[in-house]
Amino acid sequence: MKNAVDREVASLLDDRLSSIEEHFNSDAIAFFGPLLRGVDDMFKQQIEDISENPKNDPKSERLLVILTTYGGSAEVVERIVNVMRHHYKEVNFLVPDYAYSAGTLFCMSGDNIYMNYYSVLGPIDPQVETKDGKLVPAQGYLDKVEEMINKSKTNELSDAEFLILKGLDLAELRWFEQEKDLNEDLLKKWLVNYKFKNWVHKDTNKTATQDEKEARAIEIAKSLGDTKVWHTHSRPISLIELRKIKLKIEDYSENSSLKSMIDQYYDVLKDYVLKYGLPFFFHTRRHIT
């Protein structure tokens, strides 16, 4: 920390995170930033620090991830999920503000997702890094190629579109397709294994079958990846919209004391991150950076 004021802020964040951990009876880690290469290593270090510390006795079997991100890489998210599931039997996600793209995919690996009326997730069409280093939504490229191919079948393709289509890198397009398939496969696997593991039908009190879980997961994956519905990669999807696609979300805004506790923590965290323009921010009860 840089000075006495920063030390005071750190102490305030520690106290408020401790209250959140106590409420959820859980270890907690807050992350603010993109989910890019290298962040998986940072997550591993932070998770090991809180879960394997000798002073952490008795060891918690539950982890709460307080997440704020515009997204990133599905491969990075997969490695982080593997680390968390190695150390914890239950992993829950708290989204006080936003978790887009790969952040939404990340949340789908949780046993529970906590949001408020203002929180949003986003479409899961993957972001890929182009040759010039830019992150672009792969589904946008695939949709445009499909549109031009359909035009060619009816002789409506313009000369300019033909030149664009001719100049496309087929290997890159195939990579985009693979990234899309990976996102959908991970989402389906995680929903079935974690979020749906205790799914019981309210009307019959019977446990959902494996086929029912897989069908629901496929339905949600298709819905979250449908650019024809959401239109843009950065479209915010609210708690209400998520429930419409049959995804169970815990609305903590209905609990005024809990909402106040989380708001007080997150407001300080966000102000600190924005003040120093930090590219990544982690906070646990043992570490802040």
C-alpha positions in Angstrom: 0.0 0.0 0.0 1.2 3.5 -0.8 0.6 5.6 2.3 -1.4 5.8 5.6 -4.6 6.5 3.7 -4.1 3.4 1.6 -3.5 1.4 4.8 -6.7 2.7 6.2 -8.6 1.7 3.0 -7.0 -1.8 3.2 -8.1 -2.2 6.8 -11.6 -1.1 5.9 -11.7 -3.6 3.0 -10.4 -6.3 5.2 -13.1 -5.7 7.9 -15.9 -5.6 5.3 -14.7 -8.7 3.5 -14.5 -10.5 6.9 -18.2 -9.6 7.5 -19.1 -11.1 4.0 -17.1 -14.2 4.8 -18.9 -14.6 8.1 -22.4 -14.1 6.5 -21.7 -16.7 3.8 -19.7 -19.0 6.1 -17.1 -19.1 3.4 -13.7 -18.1 2.3 -13.9 -15.2 -0.1 -11.8 -13.8 -3.0 -12.6 -10.6 -4.9 -11.3 -10.1 -8.4 -11.6 -7.0 -10.6 -10.2 -7.0 -14.1 -9.9 -9.0 -17.4 -9.6 -12.8 -17.4 -6.5 -12.9 -19.6 -3.4 -15.1 -19.6 -1.5 -14.9 -16.4 -4.5 -14.2 -14.3 -5.0 -18.0 -13.8 -1.5 -18.2 -12.2 -2.5 -15.3 -9.9 -5.7 -17.0 -8.9 -3.8 -20.2 -8.1 -1.5 -18.3 -5.8 -4.3 -16.5 -4.0 -6.5 -19.6 -3.7 -3.6 -21.7 -2.3 -2.8 -18.9 0.1 -6.2 -18.8 1.8 -7.1 -22.5 1.5 -3.8 -24.1 2.5 -2.7 -21.7 5.2 -2.1 -23.5 8.5 -3.9 -20.7 10.3 -7.1 -21.4 8.3 -8.3 -24.0 10.8 -10.8 -25.6 10.4 -10.5 -25.4 6.6 -13.5 -24.0 4.8 -15.1 -26.2 2.1 -16.8 -23.2 0.6 -15.5 -20.3 -1.5 -17.2 -17.1 -2.5 -15.9 -15.3 -5.7 -16.8 -11.6 -5.8 -16.4 -10.9 -9.5 -16.2 -7.8 -11.7 -14.9 -8.3 -15.3 -15.5 -7.4 -18.9 -14.4 -11.0 -19.8 -11.4 -12.6 -21.5 -10.4 -16.1 -22.3 -12.4 -19.3 -21.8 -9.2 -21.3 -21.5 -8.0 -19.1 -18.6 -11.4 -19.5 -16.9 -11.2 -23.2 -17.2 -7.9 -23.4 -15.5 -9.1 -21.2 -12.7 -12.2 -23.3 -12.2 -10.0 -26.4 -12.0 -8.0 -24.8 -9.3 -11.0 -23.7 -7.2 -12.7 -27.1 -7.5 -9.5 -28.8 -6.4 -9.6 -26.9 -3.1 -13.3 -26.4 -2.4 -16.4 -28.6 -2.6 -18.7 -25.6 -3.1 -18.0 -22.4 -5.1 -20.4 -19.5 -5.2 -20.3 -16.3 -7.2 -21.3 -12.8 -6.2 -21.7 -10.2 -8.9 -22.3 -6.7 -7.4 -21.9 -4.9 -10.8 -21.1 -6.8 -14.0 -19.4 -10.0 -15.3 -19.5 -10.1 -19.1 -18.5 -12.7 -21.7 -15.9 -15.1 -20.1 -17.0 -13.7 -16.8 -20.5 -15.0 -17.4 -19.0 -18.3 -18.3 -17.0 -18.2 -15.1 -20.2 -17.7 -13.1 -21.8 -20.7 -14.7 -19.3 -22.9 -12.9 -20.7 -21.9 -9.5 -23.1 -23.8 -7.2 -25.0 -20.5 -6.7 -25.0 -17.0 -8.3 -25.8 -14.0 -6.2 -26.8 -10.7 -8.0 -28.9 -7.6 -7.2 -31.4 -5.8 -9.4 -28.5 -3.7 -10.9 -26.1 -6.5 -11.5 -25.7 -7.9 -15.1 -24.1 -10.8 -16.9 -23.5 -10.9 -20.7 -23.7 -13.1 -23.8 -21.1 -15.9 -23.9 -20.0 -15.5 -27.5 -16.2 -15.8 -27.2 -13.7 -13.0 -27.4 -10.6 -13.9 -29.4 -7.3 -12.1 -29.9 -6.7 -11.1 -33.5 -3.3 -10.9 -35.2 -3.1 -7.2 -34.3 -3.7 -7.9 -30.6 -7.3 -6.8 -30.4 -10.0 -8.8 -28.6 -13.0 -9.3 -30.9 -16.2 -11.3 -30.5 -15.8 -14.4 -32.6 -19.5 -14.9 -33.2 -19.7 -11.5 -35.0 -17.2 -12.8 -37.6 -19.1 -16.1 -38.0 -22.5 -14.4 -38.3 -21.1 -12.1 -41.1 -19.6 -15.0 -43.0 -22.8 -17.0 -42.8 -24.7 -13.9 -44.1 -22.4 -13.5 -47.1 -22.5 -17.3 -47.9 -26.3 -17.1 -47.9 -26.2 -14.1 -50.2 -23.9 -16.0 -52.6 -26.5 -18.8 -52.8 -29.1 -16.4 -54.2 -26.6 -14.4 -56.3 -27.0 -11.3 -54.0 -23.3 -11.1 -53.0 -21.7 -7.8 -54.0 -18.2 -7.7 -55.6 -16.9 -6.0 -52.4 -18.4 -8.8 -50.2 -16.9 -11.4 -52.5 -13.4 -9.9 -52.1 -13.9 -9.8 -48.3 -15.0 -13.4 -48.3 -12.2 -14.5 -50.5 -9.6 -12.9 -48.3 -10.7 -14.5 -45.1 -8.3 -16.8 -43.2 -10.1 -20.2 -43.1 -7.9 -21.5 -40.3 -8.8 -18.4 -38.2 -12.5 -18.9 -38.9 -12.2 -22.5 -37.8 -10.5 -21.3 -34.6 -13.5 -19.0 -34.0 -15.9 -21.9 -34.3 -13.8 -24.0 -31.9 -13.8 -21.2 -29.3 -17.6 -21.0 -29.6 -18.0 -24.7 -29.2 -15.6 -24.6 -26.2 -17.7 -21.9 -24.5 -20.9 -23.9 -24.9 -19.3 -27.2 -23.9 -17.8 -25.7 -20.7 -21.1 -24.0 -19.8 -23.1 -27.2 -20.2 -20.6 -29.3 -18.2 -20.4 -26.9 -15.3 -24.1 -26.3 -15.1 -24.8 -30.0 -15.0 -22.0 -30.8 -12.5 -22.4 -27.9 -10.1 -25.4 -25.6 -10.5 -27.9 -28.4 -11.2 -26.4 -31.0 -8.9 -29.2 -30.5 -6.3 -32.0 -29.7 -8.7 -35.3 -30.9 -7.4 -38.7 -30.3 -9.2 -40.9 -28.2 -6.9 -44.1 -29.7 -8.1 -43.2 -33.3 -7.7 -40.3 -33.1 -5.2 -38.3 -35.4 -7.5 -34.7 -35.0 -8.3 -34.1 -33.9 -11.9 -32.7 -36.6 -14.2 -29.3 -36.4 -16.0 -31.2 -35.9 -19.3 -33.2 -33.1 -17.8 -30.1 -31.4 -16.5 -28.3 -31.7 -19.8 -31.3 -30.5 -21.8 -31.7 -27.4 -19.6 -28.0 -26.7 -19.8 -28.0 -26.8 -23.6 -31.1 -24.5 -23.6 -29.3 -21.9 -21.5 -26.1 -22.2 -23.5 -27.9 -21.6 -26.7 -29.8 -18.7 -25.2 -26.7 -16.9 -23.8 -24.9 -17.4 -27.1 -27.6 -16.2 -29.4 -26.4 -12.9 -30.9 -29.7 -12.6 -32.8 -31.4 -12.1 -29.4 -28.7 -10.0 -27.6 -27.4 -8.2 -30.8 -24.1 -7.0 -29.2 -21.3 -8.7 -27.3 -21.5 -6.2 -24.5 -25.3 -6.4 -24.0 -26.1 -6.3 -20.3 -28.4 -9.2 -19.2 -30.2 -8.5 -16.0 -31.3 -10.8 -13.3 -34.9 -10.7 -14.6 -33.8 -11.7 -18.1 -31.6 -14.5 -16.8 -34.5 -15.9 -14.9 -36.6 -15.9 -18.1 -34.1 -18.3 -19.7 -34.6 -20.6 -16.6 -31.3 -19.8 -14.9 -31.7 -19.6 -11.1 -30.2 -16.5 -9.6 -30.2 -15.5 -5.9 -31.4 -11.9 -5.6 -29.6 -10.5 -2.6 -31.2 -7.0 -3.1 -34.2 -8.6 -1.3 -32.1 -8.7 1.9 -31.5 -5.1 2.9 -28.8 -5.8 5.5 -26.8 -8.0 3.1 -27.1 -5.6 0.3 -25.8 -2.8 2.5 -22.9 -4.9 3.6 -21.9 -5.8 0.0 -22.5 -2.2 -1.3 -20.2 -0.8 1.4 -17.5 -3.2 0.5 -17.8 -2.9 -3.2 -18.0 0.9 -3.3 -14.6 1.1 -1.5 -13.1 -1.6 -3.7 -14.2 0.0 -6.9 -13.0 3.5 -5.8 -9.6 2.1 -5.0 -9.2 0.2 -8.3 -10.3 3.2 -10.3 -8.2 5.7 -8.3 -5.0 3.9 -9.2 -6.0 2.5 -12.6 -5.1 -1.0 -11.6 -5.2 -3.6 -14.4 -6.0 -6.4 -12.0 -7.1 -6.4 -8.4 -7.3 -9.3 -5.9 -8.4 -9.2 -2.3 -8.6 -11.9 0.2 -8.4 -11.7 4.0 -4.6 -12.4 3.7 -3.7 -10.3 0.7 -4.7 -7.2 -1.2 -3.1 -6.1 -4.5 
